[in-house]
Amino acid sequence: MHKELKRLPFDERNEQDFEDLTRKIWDAITIIKKSRTIPPTQEKLAEMVGCTRKTLHNRSWPITELKKIKEERKANKDSKPKNTTAEQRVISENHIVREKMLIGQIRNLQEQNAKLFDRLQELEDQKAVSEDTVKVLEDEIAILKDENRELRNLKQGRSRKTNIVSIRTIKKNEGAKKKEK
């Protein structure tokens, strides 16, 4: 009697997000298994995946996997021989040195990225201020051109506002004609 539920437009997106998150969790668990330097905790896993611990808890299987990793590490630690060869120590030390170097490089690149981002923001702000300044100056130039045109018209005895020639201009013109004679 139940009608089949209609699929909503976002159902497909939700399923894809679920699958992506599942893949990210498995990838992170694999990394945790391979590297003893990463603690097998819910907090670290959630940080690596980019989700909350509650999300991991709701799925439950990631928690089980983390417990298995902890048990494996404990078992390996207990059964690990006390004496390691010099070659193993050198390899381990080299690995640790390389990891520290890479972490340092990442931090350096992050700092550079942050500085460049800040510089970009400053330049964009300066560009906006410059564009505003150019607009204001263009408006002022237009106003000055209009005033200049108006002054020329007044100097020549004409005004855009009226067709009456000013008396002063007439007297100047009469004076100039008398001087010419």
WOZIPE-V983120 format. One record per pair of residues at least 4 apart in sequence whose ideal C-beta (glycine too) atoms are under 6 Angstrom apart, sorted by the first residue. I is the first residue (numbers start at 0). GAP is how many residues later the second one is. Records with the same first field share a line. If there is no record, write none. Layout:
I->GAP + GAP
//
This chain:
6->4
9->4
23->25
24->24 + 37
27->17 + 20 + 21
28->36
31->6 + 8 + 37
32->36
38->5
39->26 + 29 + 30
41->4 + 11 + 14
45->5 + 6 + 7 + 10
50->4
55->6
75->4
83->4 + 5
152->5 + 6 + 7
153->5
156->8 + 9 + 12
164->4
//
